[in-house]
């Protein structure tokens, strides 16, 4: 099977339109149709279901696309490793992260040492990062534990402790220690329910019979802190989120309940630690 046919197939899978895909590839539409037929004949299967001008992948096409992505990723890794023989002078690291604030200092340090390595960071949920690591669409993930997958290596990094966060003018600001049930009487702002940090809080509160009913849910932690201050409310976040937003004048109240800490880990696909760029960046992270 020619590599060129897989490239044609991959572009057509993205565009799902023969004319657009052909234009992107710089060939004619009849030529692309012929090449796809050759690929289908070699595999003895139909890869695309044709519906007029529109097409969609068949089940066989979905399976091939999954493996083609892995093939292209392996080729990219091979190119990076070949370039790395001359040192960390070229390359591209793609990182999925449950919060970019975890990486601020490490990104700048790594870039100052290896300015020719391009870094792309994507703010994703743990399950999204895990999925993309498995599909070789990302090189490194920063996620919340637990994570279990046979194709993924896990390095425990650090743990996050939750604090109740209020403005300096809040009635509770005079306290240093607080129980979660005390928060029920005040306006509270939290992350949405689908976020792991929120799920940790909800799970503990449900066991203890505590009802925290946020008046607003916000997925952006910066906005969450801003809303908390503007409306003299309360939010619950790890300390790290406040440390990376020094413009907020807030009071952190230690939570007396045995609210579990959240473990943060570094993940990568098994076999990829041989990449000098990935290995070096992980070493940079674990020095913190």
Secondary structure, DSSP 8 states (H G I E B T S, - for coil): --HHHHHHHHHHHHH--HHHHHHHHTS-HHHHHHHHHHHHHHHTS--EEEETTEEEE-HHHHHHHHHHHHHHHHHHHHHHHHHHTT-S-S-EEEEEES-GGGTHHHHHHHHHH-TTSEEEEEE--HHHHHHHHHTTS-SEEEEES----TTEEEEEEEEE-EEEEEETTSTTTT-SEE-GGGGGGS-EEE--TTSHHHHHHHHHHHHHT-----SEE-S-HHHHHHHHHHTT-EEEEEHHHHHT-TT--EEEEEE-S----EEEEEEEETTGGGSHHHHHHHHHHHT-
